[in-house]
Amino acid sequence: MLQSRDPSFSDPVGGTDLPGRDRVLAFFAAIAIVTVLYVGREVFVPIAVAILLSFVMAPVIRVLRGIKVPRSAAVTSVVVVTFVGLIALGGVLALQVTDLVAELPKYRINLSEKIRSIKDATGGSGTFERTMDMLQDLGRELEAPRPGQGEEGLLAATDGRPIPVEIKQPPPGTLGTLSTVMAPLLHPLATLGIIFIFVLFILFQREDLRNRVVRLAGAHDMQRTTAALDDAASRLSRFFLAQVALNASFGAVIGVGLWLIGVPSALLWGIAAAVLRFVPYIGAAVAAALPIGFALAVDPGWTMVLSAAALFIVVEPLVGHVIEPLLYGRSTGLSPVAVIAAATFWTWLWGPIGLLLSTPLTLCLVVLGRHVESLEFIDVALGDRPPLSDSELLYQRLLAADPVEAAAAAEEVLRQKDLDAYCDGVVLPALKLAQRDAARGALDAGRQERIRDTLADLLDHLPEPEERLTQEADAEEDSGPRPEGPRVLVLPARSALDEAAGLLLVYRLMADGIQAEAAPPGGARRLASGQAEAIILAYLSPATPAHRRYTIRSLNRDPSARRRVMVADFMSEGPPPVLQGEAAAVSTVKGAVEAAQVEATPEAAAPTAVPARAGAA
């Protein structure tokens, strides 16, 4: 059930501050969910694997349906082929492990020679030798016979020391041998059977399950539910199928490469590399360490070891940094910290299978968080999208009085956007957030002044308007001298935030070669008298008609002064109405610059009465 937002708890960046009771309930609900997942892992693990396998198989089934294969035949054939392949792969893996264990004693001499050569290279003394002696002592201790225990396990020898007594059971019969062999296989086979049934059910009843999810989520918000399901079905299916195909190809290349190098059990190491690559970050390293360590014991020399290491050094970066971005984007949709945290959490919860499923399961939660409002915190905490927009980040840095980081972020934005887009799309929305906080009493006068001063420092850190003009002039084919622009005075209306908006407007006007300066709110009439061809009143605080009329009358007391008065009401959602005596009224920085270019010219006439728009007072 989606939780409605309470405006009284909204923060300035659009988040949700839950009341204390809701936070406590959410905390206990999370603990209950984790407890259920842990206690019922024998049931939930097969279901999770079945859901992920259904995402992998769904694109293949759609392709078969597209070539007129009946649904039942398509689903059955894909599922049966997949599970037969998994069983065959498990059988091959078991045979490879058995052969490897049987061959290990043959390579003990080579490994001893390698250890002896390393000891000779290090001079036969020092830390390495002490470490090897310690390992040998531990090995002898582990190989020593353990004294027998139990009622019949100790007999007093002639020297008083207990001697072990071994009780031999009669050889098991055929049924006993079969039971011993089958017992370790019963649990994996049962789990595989449960997964098989769930996959068939999910794929056969896919539309019915989708409709049930829509009904549970609420049919009144069908658009959001359908968008979430479509995103999950398409995005996750493509990602999982691409990941399976890529990791399988990686394992095949590693297996073939190790076979060509001459490493025994190359098929085993290829399968291990494909499976371990599902483990984030450390999987590829472990997959490389196993065959390299085995090559160290097999080869009397060092050629096989170095060749195996070179194979992984070449293939893994090529797959991870070239093929993966081309195949399914630059990232998995998860932040790096989230990948590590998810791997730790799911491993603790479900063991090794949780480690393999950690990234897919967490990605499913992130996709769900992007479409369900009450679960948005999951996307914010684990997703790779920036948690703050450019304007929210700037406002946070202004509050922290950090113009250096704000300038670094501004330079990054200005590489992709022009100056107008940065002023109206980043700085002005940040100042609007500050004004909303000030309006609800969350921002006192001292912090408003700190925001104004930090913004001034930020504008000083940005490229100077003259430098920007020089760069633009050099890029033009016909670069003649720019005419000196008119004089514009920017008058903040009341507060320090109005002054901050005025500083931004002055910076933008000077970037276009318009001579401009900002006046403090208290010195408007003194600085304005006879000094400027155009005046812009900058408002972030409420631009009431009464205040606008009073300010215009104050500025026009000297009838001999030729000045054009414009109003920049930056909090207005659209173009504000033009009042009597105003030349123009705008709501954006770009609009104010364009109005100044038109109105503040030597040819502009003295201010005349402008007919008020409909609705203007």
N, C-alpha and C positions, 0 to 999 in steps of 0.2 A: 504494500500500500504506500503510495507516494505521500510524502509529508509536505504539507503546505508551509510556505515560508512566512515568518512573522516579520513585518517591516520594522518593528521595534528592535529587532536583533540583527538587522542587516549591517554589514560593515561597509566601508566606503568603496571597496573594490568588488562588491557584488557577491561576497561569500555569505555564508550563513553561520551565525553564532547561536548554537543550540542552547536552550535553557538548561539549567543544571540537572533537572529531573530527566530530560531527554538524553543527556550525555550519560547519566548513570544507567539508564535502561539500555542504551546502545552498547555500553561497555559489558553489561551482563549478558546481553544477547550475543555479542561476539564470543564471550567465554563459553556460552552454551553451545554455539555452533562448532567451535573448535573441539570441545569435549565430545560432541556427537560424532564429528569426523574421526576423532582418534579412537573412540571406543568401537565405532562401527566400521573401521577401516577394512575389515574383511569383506564388507558389502560395498562400501563406497569406492574402493580402488578399482574393482572390475567395472563399475558403472562409469567412472571417470575415463578409464581406458577405452571403454566402448564408445563413449561420446566423442572422444578425440579421434578414434578410428573411423567413426561415421563421418566426421569432417573431412578426413583424408579420402574416403571412398566416394563421397558425394559428387565431386567433379567427374570422376570416372563414370559413375552411373548416369550422370546427365549427358555425357558424351554418347553412351550406349543408347539412351532414350532418344537422343537426337537422330540416330540412324535407324529408328523404328524398332528397336529391340523391346519386347514387352517388359513391363516393370518387374514382374516377378522373376523373369529369367535374368534380367540385368542385375538385380540385387543379389539373387542367389549365386550367380556365377562369380561376381566380384568378391563376395564374402567368402565363398568356398575356396577360390584361388588364393585369396590373401591368407586364410588360415592354414591351408595346405602348405603354402610357401613358408609361413612362420614355423610350422612343425618340422618341415624338411630342414629349415635353417637351424633349428634347435638340435636336430639329429646330427647334422654335419658338425655343429659346434661341439657336441658331446664327443664325437669320434676324434676330432682334432685335439681336444683336451686330453683324452685318453692316450693318444699317441705321444703327445708332448710329455706327459708324466712318465711314460715308459722310456723316453729318450733322455730324460734329464741326467741320470747317472753317468751317461757317456761323456757329458760335457764338464764333469767336475775337475778333470785334469787341466783342461784349458783355462778354467776359471782360476785354479790354483796358480798356474803359470802367469796369468795376468796379474794376480795379486803380488807374486814374487817379483815380477818385473817392475811394478810400481814401487815396491819397497826398495829395490835396488836403485831406482831412479831418485828416490828421496834420501839415499844414503843409509838406509837400514835403521834409522833411529828417528826420534822425534815424535810428534803428535800422531802421525799416521801409523807408525809401528805400534805405539801403545794402544791405539784404537783397534788395530787388527788383532793384537794379542788379547784384548778384552773380548772381542767377538769370538775368538777361538775358545777362550775359557767358557764363555756362555754356551757355545755349541757343545762342548764336552759335558757341561753340567746338564744340558737338556737331553743329551743322549744317554746319560747314566741311568741305570735301572732304578725305578722307584720302589721303595719298600712296600710290601703288601700291607693291606689294611683290612679290618674286619675281624670277626671272631676266629676265622681259620686262616687269617692272612699273615700271622707272625709265628715263627718257630724259633726258639732259642738255639743258636748255634753253639759250638764248643767254645768259641771265643766270647760268647755273650752277646754278639750282634744279631739282630733279627735278620732272617733271610726271607725273601719273597716266596710265596707259594702260589702256584697257578692252578686253577681249577678248570679243567677242560670239559667242555660240553660235547655230547655226541654229535656227529655230523648231521646237519639238518637234512630233512628229506626234500623231495621235489617241491612240495607246497611251501615248506619253510624258506627254501631258496627263492622261490617266486615272490613270497611275501616280503622278504628282505629287499629284493630288487625293486618291487613296485611301490613299497611304502614311501620312499622319497619323491616318487613321481605322482602320487595321487593328488596332493594339494595343487601343484602347478597344472595338472590336467583338469582338475575340477574348476580352477580359476579360469583356465582357457575356455572351458565349456560355457561358463557363465558369461564370459565376454562375448563369445560367439552368439549366444541367444540374445543378449542385449543389443548387439549390433544389428542382427536381423530384425528385431522388434523396432529399433529406432529408424532404420532405413525403410521398412515396410510401412510404418505408421508415421512417417515424417510430417505429412500434411495435418494429420489428426493431432499430433503433438504440438505443431505450430499453432493450430486453432485453440488448443487448450491453454497455451501460454498467453495468447492474445486475450482469452477470456479471463484468466487469472490476473493479468496485468491491468485489465479494465478496458472494456470495449469502448468506453467514452473517449479514450485517448488512443484510438486505433492508429493514427498517423505516427505517433512516437513509437508505439510498440512495433509496428511494421518496419519502421526505419531501423530500429535496434536489431530485429531479427534478420533483416536483409543484410545489414552491415556484418553481423556475426557470421551468418551463413557464407557470404561471399568472401569477406576478408580473411576469416579464420581458415576456411577451406583452402584458399589459395596459399596462405602462409604455411599451413601444416603440410600440404601436398608438396610444396616447393622444398620445405625443410627435409622431408623424408627422401625426396628424389636427390637432393643435393648431398645429404649425408651418405646415402647409399652409393652415390657416384664417388664420393670421397673415399669410402671404404674400398670400393673396387679398384680405384687408382692406387691406393696404398697397398692393397693385397697383391696386385700385379707387379708393382714396383719392388716390393720385398721378395717376391718370387724370382724376379729377374736378378736381384742382388744375390740371392741364394740363401735367404733366411728361412730356416725350416718352419713349418706350420704357417706359411704365409696367409692361407685362407683364414685361419683363426685370427691372426692379427688384423686382417682386413675387416672381418666382422666386428671385432672389438673396436676398431677405429670408427666404424659407422655408428655403432651404438653409443660409444663414449662421447661422440661429438654432439649428442643431444644434451650432454651435461654442460652448462654454461661455463665459459672461461677456462676451467681446469680440465675439461674433458679431452681436448686435443693434446694437452701436455701429458696426461696419463696414457693416452693412446700411443704417443710417441715413446714414452719411457719403457713400456712393456717390450716391444720388439727390439729396441736398442739395447736394453739390458740383456735380453736373450741372445742377441748377436754377440755381445761381449763374452758370453760363455761358450758360444759355438765356434767362433773363428779364432784360430791360434794367433792371428795377427790383428790388425786394426782396420783393415780395408772394409770389411762388412759393417763394422760399427759406424765408421765415418760415412759410408754410403747410405745407410739407413737414416742417420741423423740428417744428412743433406736432403734426402727425399722429403722428410717432414718439414724441414726449413723452407723448402721451395713450394710444396703443395699447399700447406696450411695457410700461409699468407695470401697465396693466389686465390684460394677458395674464400677465405674470410674477408678479404679487402677488395677483391675485384668481382668475383662471380656472385657472391651474396648480395652486394648492393645492386647489381644489375638485375638479379632475379626477383627479389622482393623488397627492395628499398634499402635505405641507409640504416634502418634500425628495426628492431622487432616491435616497436611501440612502447617499450619499457625503458626506464632510466637504468643506467648501470648499477646504481645502488639498489634499485628494486630487484634486479636480476639476482644479485648476491643474497639479498634478504629473502627473496622468494625461495631460492635454492635451499637456504638454511632452514626456513620454516617448513617446507614440504618434506625435506629429508627427516626432520625431527618428527613430523606428523605421520608419514607413511613409509619411512625407510628409503631404501635404494630406488624403489619404483617412484617414490615422491620426488627424488632428485631428477629422474628422467622426465617427469611430467611437470616440473616446477614452472618452466617458462611457458608452455602451452596453457596450463591452468591459470597462471597469473595474467596472461594476455586475455583470456576469456573474461576475467574479472574486470580488467581495464576497459574492454569493449562494453561491458555491461554498465560500468560507471559513466561512460560517455553519453549514455542515453537515458539512464534512470536518475532523476534529480536527487533522490535521497541517497544514492550511492556515488555521487559525484566525487566524494572525498577519495575514493579508490583511484580514480583517474588522476586526481591532483597528486596523490601520494606516490603512485607507482608509475604513472605514464611518463612519456618522454616529451610531452608538449610543455612549453614554458609555463610555469605556474602563474606568472604575472605577465600581463600585456606590457607593451613598451611604455604606455602612459602610466600604468599602475607601478611599474618598476621606477619610473622617473619620480612619481609622487613619493614612493617609499624612500628614495635617495634624498629627495628634498627634505622630508621629515627628519632623516638622519643627518642632515647637513653634510652630505658627501658629494661635492661637485665633481670630484675626480672620476669616480665610477660612473656618475651620470654623464659626464663628457665622453667617456669611453663608449658607453652605450649609444650616445648620440652620434658619434662618428661612425659606428657600425650601421645605424639606421640611415644616415646620410649617404652611405655607399650604395644604398638600394633605392632611396627616395630622394625627391628634390626638397628644397628648403620649405616650400609651402606645405608639402605633405607632412614634414616633420613638425612645423609650427602648429598646423591645424589638426594633425592626427595624433601627436604625441604630447607636446608641451601644453597646448590649450586644454585637452581633456584632463591632464594631470592637475592643472590649476582649477578646473571645474570640480574635481574630487576634493580639493582643499576647500573650495568655497562651500560645498555641500556639508563638509565636516564643520566648517565655521558656522554655518546656518543652524546646525543642530546642537551647537555649543560644545563640540568635541575639540575645537581648535581655538586656543586663546590668542590674544593679541601678540604675545611674545613669540609663539610658534609661527604665527603668520609672518612676523617680521623676519624670523629665521628662514622661512621659505623664500621670502623676497630676496634676502641677501645671498642665499645659496643659488638661486636662479641667476642672480647677477654674476656670481662667480662662474657658473656654468657657461653663460654667454661669453664671458671673457676667455674661457678655455676653448671655445669653438673657434673655427677659422674666422679671422677678422673679415668684416664685410668688404674692405678694400682688397684683401687677398682673394676673396671669392670673385669679386668683380674682375680682378686681373686674370684669374684663371678662365673666366667666361669670355673675356675679351680676346685672350690668346687663341681660344678655340674658334672664334668667328673669322670668316674669310675677309670681311671688310670691317676691320677694327679701327675705327676712327676715335677721336677723343669724345668721351661722353659729356654732354652738357651738364653743368652744375644744376642739381635739382633744387626745388623750392624748399623753403623753410617750413617745417611742420612741428607743432608743439603738441605733445601727448599729455593730456591732463588726467591723472587717475581720479576716480570719482570720490572714494572715501577711504578705503582700508589699505593695508599693506598688500593684500592680494590684488587689489586694483592696481597698485604700483607695480607688482610683478607682471601683470598683464601688459601694463604700459611699457615696461622694459623690453618685453618680448616684441611688442609692436615697433618700438624704436629700432631694435636690432634688425627686424625684417625690412623696415623702410630704408635704413642705411644700406642694406644689402642690394637694394635697387637704385642706389645713388641718390636717394632723397635725404636731404639734410633734415635731421630730426633730433629732438631732445625731449626728455621727460621732465616734468615738473612735479614737485611734491604736492599732495592734495591741498595743503594750507596756503600755498603760494600761487594759486591759479591766476587770480586777477593781477597780481603784481608782475608775474612773468609773462602773462599773455598780452599785456597792454602794448600795442603797437609793435610787436616783435615777430609775429608769424603771419604768413599768408593763409595758413589753414590750421585748425585746431581739431584734435580728435579727443573726445571724451571716452575714456576707457572704463568700462563697467564689468566687474565680476560680481560685485554686490548688486542687489536688486536695483534695476534702472527704472525707478518709478517716474511717471510723467511729471509729477510735481518737482522732483529733484532736477530733472532734465530742463524744465522750463526756467527754474530759478538760476541754474548755472548758465544757460544761454543768455538770459537777461543780464547777468553780471558781466559776461564777456562782451556784450554789445552795448555797454553804456557809453563807450566812446564812438560816436557815429562816424568819425573820420577814419577809424581803423578799417582797413579792407581785409576782412578775414572770413573764411568759410568754416562753419562749425559742423562737424560730423560726430555721430554717436556710434560707438562700437559696444553693443550689448552682447558680450560673449556667452552669457548664460541663456540667451534666447534660442529656442529650437529652430526658428526660421528667421527670415528678414523682419526686423522689428518695424513698426510703423514710424513714419517720418513726422515729427511734430513741427509746429509753427516755428520758423527761424532756423531749422536744421537743413543743411544741404543734402545729407544722406544719412542713412542708418543701416548698419551692417551687423553681422553676428560672427564673422570669421576674420582671421588675420589677413588672409588673402583678399577678402572683400574690402577691408580697411585700406590696404595698400593700393588696390585699384581705385577706390574712391579718392584717395589722396592724390594719385596721379592725375585724375580728371579735374578735381576741384581746386587743388592748391597749385594753380598756375598763374603766371603774371596776367594772362588774358581773362582770368575769371573775374566775373563781376562781383560787386559787393553783395553781401547776402541779402536776399530778398525773401519775401514771404513765400513759402512753399505750401501749396494746398495740402492739407492733412489728408492722409489716406482714410478710407472707411474704417471706422472703429477707433481712430486716433482721437485723443481728448483735445 
